[in-house]
């Protein structure tokens, strides 16, 4: 045998990397006996991929799309062509500066955004040796630069009798909150009120949903939603009013958005919905804005945010002590076939969570 082992070691290995940061490490090569090698190359890049299939009378139809971000390549050994790689253990240090305009890591049922460092040893007349390691990337989003984020939350939803000649309000639902923008790890404090003029008891549920839209090359889209938080089921007796009650929960560790990704869209909504037996349901669905940098004591004005030209900090302030959760699983192999990219072992990305941020 020639090359016995090819290994990529990120050192220091960070749970999350940010734009402009240095990605460093060492490529280790264990050569059992001297062998001819054309070169050892290293590539760092991000990849977004969407894929799903639909059945029809004409058979199965496959939809897919892909993007590549910040691809950088370097030659660690063998720039002059084929050379003999001596036996023993060789170490090749490397470093990459991560680009600014890349989306955050993401994993979903119909697509993903992944970042990896891939090493390759070219062996003539034989099988090339490959190794790759995944890492999590976070694209910061400063809520202070988004004028929409500081708008208070206030919404009212009513349902009238559909069968009555004279319109009469039967159910009224109100929801209020100081803001509609948060960072992962922040506590959401809302209050709601329900007035029930129905002749029967109604039940209502609260939840925070993540809605994802995947886009294909054929301009088709696949939508998927899931609950990232679910509250307890409440009830309101007939011809009574619930009075104001508090809704409090913590934003979990999720990807805030996918800025700079053109094939996957992510948004979050807070939903409060009643369950009616004879009539249509009453629902409140309000979008939430998630970021990585919380509000400061004095937020910029609309004009200041408008002329910022989309410039964001390179990472959250150090005083907020960002912590990462959901440990990342580093994989050493992944099929390059498009139909198998979403199968097998997938790396779980890390997301930033900011404990106890100070809001306005």
BADRENKE-336491 format. One record per residue (C-alpha): residue number from 1; x, y, z. Coordinates in steps of 0.2 Angstrom, whole numbers. Layout:
{n:NUM&east:X&north:Y&up:Z} .
...
//
This chain:
{n:1&east:0&north:0&up:0} .
{n:2&east:5&north:18&up:-3} .
{n:3&east:-6&north:31&up:6} .
{n:4&east:-13&north:23&up:21} .
{n:5&east:-23&north:37&up:29} .
{n:6&east:-28&north:55&up:24} .
{n:7&east:-36&north:66&up:38} .
{n:8&east:-41&north:84&up:39} .
{n:9&east:-40&north:91&up:57} .
{n:10&east:-48&north:108&up:60} .
{n:11&east:-37&north:116&up:74} .
{n:12&east:-43&north:125&up:83} .
{n:13&east:-60&north:117&up:79} .
{n:14&east:-74&north:130&up:83} .
{n:15&east:-92&north:126&up:85} .
{n:16&east:-97&north:140&up:73} .
{n:17&east:-88&north:151&up:61} .
{n:18&east:-92&north:168&up:55} .
{n:19&east:-88&north:179&up:40} .
{n:20&east:-70&north:185&up:39} .
{n:21&east:-64&north:173&up:52} .
{n:22&east:-49&north:162&up:49} .
{n:23&east:-52&north:143&up:46} .
{n:24&east:-36&north:134&up:51} .
{n:25&east:-31&north:116&up:52} .
{n:26&east:-19&north:103&up:47} .
{n:27&east:-20&north:89&up:34} .
{n:28&east:-11&north:73&up:40} .
{n:29&east:-5&north:60&up:27} .
{n:30&east:1&north:43&up:33} .
{n:31&east:11&north:34&up:20} .
{n:32&east:15&north:16&up:23} .
{n:33&east:29&north:16&up:9} .
{n:34&east:36&north:28&up:-3} .
{n:35&east:23&north:31&up:-17} .
{n:36&east:21&north:42&up:-32} .
{n:37&east:8&north:56&up:-30} .
{n:38&east:3&north:69&up:-42} .
{n:39&east:-2&north:81&up:-28} .
{n:40&east:-12&north:85&up:-13} .
{n:41&east:-25&north:98&up:-14} .
{n:42&east:-37&north:106&up:-2} .
{n:43&east:-54&north:114&up:-6} .
{n:44&east:-65&north:124&up:6} .
{n:45&east:-83&north:129&up:0} .
{n:46&east:-101&north:129&up:4} .
{n:47&east:-115&north:121&up:-5} .
{n:48&east:-134&north:123&up:-6} .
{n:49&east:-144&north:109&up:-13} .
{n:50&east:-163&north:106&up:-15} .
{n:51&east:-171&north:90&up:-21} .
{n:52&east:-188&north:81&up:-21} .
{n:53&east:-199&north:71&up:-32} .
{n:54&east:-217&north:70&up:-37} .
{n:55&east:-228&north:56&up:-44} .
{n:56&east:-240&north:59&up:-58} .
{n:57&east:-249&north:49&up:-72} .
{n:58&east:-233&north:51&up:-82} .
{n:59&east:-222&north:44&up:-69} .
{n:60&east:-210&north:51&up:-57} .
{n:61&east:-203&north:69&up:-59} .
{n:62&east:-187&north:74&up:-50} .
{n:63&east:-184&north:92&up:-45} .
{n:64&east:-167&north:99&up:-40} .
{n:65&east:-156&north:114&up:-39} .
{n:66&east:-139&north:119&up:-32} .
{n:67&east:-127&north:133&up:-28} .
{n:68&east:-109&north:134&up:-22} .
{n:69&east:-102&north:148&up:-10} .
{n:70&east:-85&north:155&up:-7} .
{n:71&east:-75&north:141&up:-16} .
{n:72&east:-56&north:142&up:-12} .
{n:73&east:-43&north:129&up:-17} .
{n:74&east:-25&north:127&up:-13} .
{n:75&east:-11&north:115&up:-17} .
{n:76&east:-2&north:108&up:-2} .
{n:77&east:11&north:97&up:-10} .
{n:78&east:16&north:92&up:-28} .
{n:79&east:15&north:108&up:-38} .
{n:80&east:28&north:103&up:-50} .
{n:81&east:19&north:87&up:-55} .
{n:82&east:21&north:68&up:-50} .
{n:83&east:34&north:66&up:-36} .
{n:84&east:38&north:52&up:-24} .
{n:85&east:29&north:55&up:-7} .
{n:86&east:41&north:47&up:6} .
{n:87&east:35&north:35&up:19} .
{n:88&east:30&north:42&up:36} .
{n:89&east:17&north:54&up:43} .
{n:90&east:17&north:71&up:34} .
{n:91&east:8&north:86&up:41} .
{n:92&east:2&north:101&up:30} .
{n:93&east:-5&north:117&up:38} .
{n:94&east:-18&north:127&up:29} .
{n:95&east:-29&north:143&up:32} .
{n:96&east:-43&north:150&up:23} .
{n:97&east:-52&north:167&up:26} .
{n:98&east:-71&north:164&up:25} .
{n:99&east:-80&north:176&up:13} .
{n:100&east:-93&north:188&up:19} .
{n:101&east:-108&north:184&up:8} .
{n:102&east:-113&north:166&up:12} .
{n:103&east:-129&north:159&up:20} .
{n:104&east:-129&north:151&up:37} .
{n:105&east:-128&north:132&up:38} .
{n:106&east:-145&north:123&up:37} .
{n:107&east:-153&north:106&up:36} .
{n:108&east:-170&north:102&up:30} .
{n:109&east:-180&north:87&up:23} .
{n:110&east:-179&north:94&up:5} .
{n:111&east:-163&north:103&up:5} .
{n:112&east:-147&north:109&up:15} .
{n:113&east:-133&north:122&up:16} .
{n:114&east:-117&north:114&up:21} .
{n:115&east:-99&north:119&up:22} .
{n:116&east:-84&north:108&up:21} .
{n:117&east:-65&north:106&up:19} .
{n:118&east:-61&north:93&up:6} .
{n:119&east:-43&north:85&up:4} .
{n:120&east:-38&north:75&up:-11} .
{n:121&east:-22&north:65&up:-14} .
{n:122&east:-20&north:61&up:-33} .
{n:123&east:-13&north:44&up:-35} .
{n:124&east:-8&north:39&up:-54} .
{n:125&east:-16&north:23&up:-60} .
{n:126&east:-25&north:20&up:-44} .
{n:127&east:-39&north:27&up:-33} .
{n:128&east:-37&north:44&up:-26} .
{n:129&east:-38&north:46&up:-8} .
{n:130&east:-51&north:58&up:-1} .
{n:131&east:-56&north:65&up:15} .
{n:132&east:-69&north:79&up:20} .
{n:133&east:-74&north:88&up:36} .
{n:134&east:-89&north:98&up:39} .
{n:135&east:-91&north:114&up:49} .
{n:136&east:-105&north:126&up:54} .
{n:137&east:-106&north:144&up:47} .
{n:138&east:-117&north:158&up:54} .
{n:139&east:-121&north:174&up:44} .
{n:140&east:-125&north:187&up:56} .
{n:141&east:-141&north:198&up:55} .
{n:142&east:-142&north:214&up:66} .
{n:143&east:-159&north:218&up:71} .
{n:144&east:-154&north:236&up:75} .
{n:145&east:-152&north:239&up:56} .
{n:146&east:-170&north:232&up:52} .
{n:147&east:-183&north:246&up:55} .
{n:148&east:-197&north:233&up:54} .
{n:149&east:-190&north:224&up:69} .
{n:150&east:-195&north:238&up:81} .
{n:151&east:-213&north:238&up:76} .
{n:152&east:-224&north:233&up:91} .
{n:153&east:-235&north:217&up:88} .
{n:154&east:-254&north:221&up:89} .
{n:155&east:-267&north:211&up:79} .
{n:156&east:-286&north:208&up:81} .
{n:157&east:-295&north:193&up:72} .
{n:158&east:-314&north:191&up:72} .
{n:159&east:-326&north:178&up:65} .
{n:160&east:-344&north:182&up:60} .
{n:161&east:-359&north:170&up:58} .
{n:162&east:-358&north:164&up:41} .
{n:163&east:-376&north:158&up:40} .
{n:164&east:-384&north:174&up:48} .
{n:165&east:-392&north:187&up:38} .
{n:166&east:-387&north:200&up:51} .
{n:167&east:-368&north:200&up:54} .
{n:168&east:-364&north:196&up:72} .
{n:169&east:-347&north:194&up:79} .
{n:170&east:-345&north:177&up:87} .
{n:171&east:-327&north:175&up:91} .
{n:172&east:-314&north:189&up:94} .
{n:173&east:-296&north:186&up:96} .
{n:174&east:-282&north:199&up:101} .
{n:175&east:-263&north:197&up:102} .
{n:176&east:-251&north:210&up:108} .
{n:177&east:-232&north:211&up:111} .
{n:178&east:-218&north:224&up:113} .
{n:179&east:-209&north:218&up:97} .
{n:180&east:-209&north:205&up:83} .
{n:181&east:-190&north:203&up:82} .
{n:182&east:-179&north:192&up:93} .
{n:183&east:-163&north:182&up:94} .
{n:184&east:-162&north:163&up:98} .
{n:185&east:-161&north:161&up:116} .
{n:186&east:-172&north:177&up:120} .
{n:187&east:-188&north:175&up:130} .
{n:188&east:-204&north:180&up:120} .
{n:189&east:-217&north:189&up:131} .
{n:190&east:-234&north:191&up:123} .
{n:191&east:-252&north:193&up:129} .
{n:192&east:-268&north:188&up:121} .
{n:193&east:-287&north:189&up:124} .
{n:194&east:-302&north:179&up:117} .
{n:195&east:-320&north:183&up:118} .
{n:196&east:-332&north:169&up:115} .
{n:197&east:-350&north:173&up:110} .
{n:198&east:-353&north:155&up:103} .
{n:199&east:-365&north:143&up:112} .
{n:200&east:-351&north:130&up:114} .
{n:201&east:-334&north:130&up:122} .
{n:202&east:-319&north:133&up:110} .
{n:203&east:-301&north:127&up:111} .
{n:204&east:-286&north:137&up:104} .
{n:205&east:-268&north:132&up:102} .
{n:206&east:-252&north:143&up:101} .
{n:207&east:-236&north:138&up:91} .
{n:208&east:-221&north:146&up:83} .
{n:209&east:-218&north:138&up:66} .
{n:210&east:-204&north:138&up:54} .
{n:211&east:-209&north:139&up:36} .
{n:212&east:-196&north:134&up:22} .
{n:213&east:-198&north:135&up:4} .
{n:214&east:-187&north:125&up:-8} .
{n:215&east:-184&north:131&up:-26} .
{n:216&east:-179&north:120&up:-41} .
{n:217&east:-172&north:124&up:-58} .
{n:218&east:-189&north:122&up:-66} .
{n:219&east:-197&north:136&up:-55} .
{n:220&east:-206&north:124&up:-45} .
{n:221&east:-206&north:125&up:-26} .
{n:222&east:-208&north:113&up:-11} .
{n:223&east:-215&north:120&up:5} .
{n:224&east:-212&north:112&up:22} .
{n:225&east:-217&north:119&up:40} .
{n:226&east:-214&north:112&up:57} .
{n:227&east:-217&north:118&up:75} .
{n:228&east:-201&north:125&up:84} .
{n:229&east:-212&north:128&up:99} .
{n:230&east:-229&north:122&up:104} .
{n:231&east:-239&north:129&up:119} .
{n:232&east:-253&north:121&up:129} .
{n:233&east:-271&north:120&up:123} .
{n:234&east:-282&north:132&up:131} .
{n:235&east:-301&north:134&up:131} .
{n:236&east:-314&north:148&up:133} .
{n:237&east:-332&north:144&up:139} .
{n:238&east:-347&north:150&up:129} .
{n:239&east:-353&north:168&up:131} .
{n:240&east:-337&north:172&up:141} .
{n:241&east:-321&north:182&up:139} .
{n:242&east:-304&north:174&up:144} .
{n:243&east:-297&north:190&up:149} .
{n:244&east:-279&north:195&up:146} .
{n:245&east:-267&north:180&up:148} .
{n:246&east:-248&north:179&up:146} .
{n:247&east:-239&north:168&up:133} .
{n:248&east:-221&north:166&up:137} .
{n:249&east:-208&north:155&up:128} .
{n:250&east:-189&north:155&up:123} .
{n:251&east:-184&north:156&up:105} .
{n:252&east:-175&north:139&up:102} .
{n:253&east:-158&north:137&up:93} .
{n:254&east:-163&north:139&up:75} .
{n:255&east:-156&north:147&up:59} .
{n:256&east:-162&north:165&up:59} .
{n:257&east:-163&north:167&up:40} .
{n:258&east:-154&north:161&up:24} .
{n:259&east:-148&north:178&up:18} .
{n:260&east:-137&north:176&up:2} .
{n:261&east:-146&north:159&up:-2} .
{n:262&east:-157&north:160&up:-18} .
{n:263&east:-164&north:142&up:-18} .
{n:264&east:-170&north:140&up:0} .
{n:265&east:-181&north:153&up:10} .
{n:266&east:-184&north:152&up:29} .
{n:267&east:-197&north:162&up:39} .
{n:268&east:-205&north:161&up:56} .
{n:269&east:-223&north:165&up:61} .
{n:270&east:-232&north:165&up:78} .
{n:271&east:-249&north:156&up:76} .
{n:272&east:-264&north:156&up:87} .
{n:273&east:-278&north:146&up:81} .
{n:274&east:-296&north:141&up:87} .
{n:275&east:-303&north:124&up:84} .
{n:276&east:-322&north:126&up:79} .
{n:277&east:-334&north:111&up:77} .
{n:278&east:-348&north:119&up:66} .
{n:279&east:-340&north:135&up:59} .
{n:280&east:-323&north:140&up:51} .
{n:281&east:-308&north:142&up:63} .
{n:282&east:-301&north:159&up:69} .
{n:283&east:-283&north:161&up:66} .
{n:284&east:-269&north:174&up:70} .
{n:285&east:-253&north:171&up:60} .
{n:286&east:-240&north:185&up:63} .
{n:287&east:-222&north:184&up:55} .
{n:288&east:-207&north:185&up:67} .
{n:289&east:-190&north:192&up:62} .
{n:290&east:-175&north:183&up:69} .
{n:291&east:-157&north:189&up:70} .
{n:292&east:-141&north:186&up:79} .
{n:293&east:-137&north:203&up:86} .
{n:294&east:-151&north:210&up:98} .
{n:295&east:-157&north:227&up:100} .
{n:296&east:-146&north:240&up:108} .
{n:297&east:-150&north:253&up:121} .
{n:298&east:-153&north:266&up:107} .
{n:299&east:-158&north:259&up:90} .
{n:300&east:-154&north:268&up:73} .
{n:301&east:-168&north:278&up:65} .
{n:302&east:-176&north:272&up:49} .
{n:303&east:-164&north:283&up:38} .
{n:304&east:-149&north:276&up:47} .
{n:305&east:-155&north:258&up:43} .
{n:306&east:-159&north:263&up:25} .
{n:307&east:-142&north:270&up:21} .
{n:308&east:-133&north:256&up:30} .
{n:309&east:-131&north:247&up:13} .
{n:310&east:-134&north:230&up:21} .
{n:311&east:-118&north:231&up:31} .
{n:312&east:-118&north:219&up:47} .
{n:313&east:-105&north:216&up:61} .
{n:314&east:-93&north:201&up:57} .
{n:315&east:-100&north:192&up:73} .
{n:316&east:-111&north:196&up:88} .
{n:317&east:-104&north:207&up:101} .
{n:318&east:-92&north:198&up:113} .
{n:319&east:-101&north:204&up:128} .
{n:320&east:-116&north:193&up:123} .
{n:321&east:-106&north:177&up:125} .
{n:322&east:-113&north:168&up:110} .
{n:323&east:-115&north:149&up:114} .
{n:324&east:-118&north:135&up:102} .
{n:325&east:-129&north:121&up:104} .
{n:326&east:-134&north:106&up:94} .
{n:327&east:-117&north:98&up:92} .
{n:328&east:-110&north:96&up:74} .
{n:329&east:-107&north:78&up:68} .
{n:330&east:-92&north:78&up:56} .
{n:331&east:-93&north:66&up:42} .
{n:332&east:-79&north:59&up:32} .
{n:333&east:-89&north:52&up:17} .
{n:334&east:-104&north:58&up:8} .
{n:335&east:-111&north:52&up:-9} .
{n:336&east:-109&north:65&up:-23} .
{n:337&east:-124&north:57&up:-33} .
{n:338&east:-138&north:70&up:-33} .
{n:339&east:-151&north:57&up:-29} .
{n:340&east:-142&north:52&up:-13} .
{n:341&east:-137&north:69&up:-6} .
{n:342&east:-151&north:70&up:6} .
{n:343&east:-149&north:52&up:12} .
{n:344&east:-137&north:44&up:24} .
{n:345&east:-128&north:53&up:38} .
{n:346&east:-131&north:71&up:37} .
{n:347&east:-121&north:84&up:48} .
{n:348&east:-131&north:93&up:61} .
{n:349&east:-127&north:112&up:60} .
{n:350&east:-123&north:122&up:75} .
{n:351&east:-133&north:138&up:78} .
{n:352&east:-130&north:153&up:89} .
{n:353&east:-140&north:156&up:105} .
{n:354&east:-138&north:172&up:115} .
{n:355&east:-142&north:170&up:133} .
{n:356&east:-152&north:184&up:142} .
{n:357&east:-150&north:198&up:129} .
{n:358&east:-155&north:216&up:134} .
{n:359&east:-170&north:222&up:124} .
{n:360&east:-178&north:239&up:122} .
//
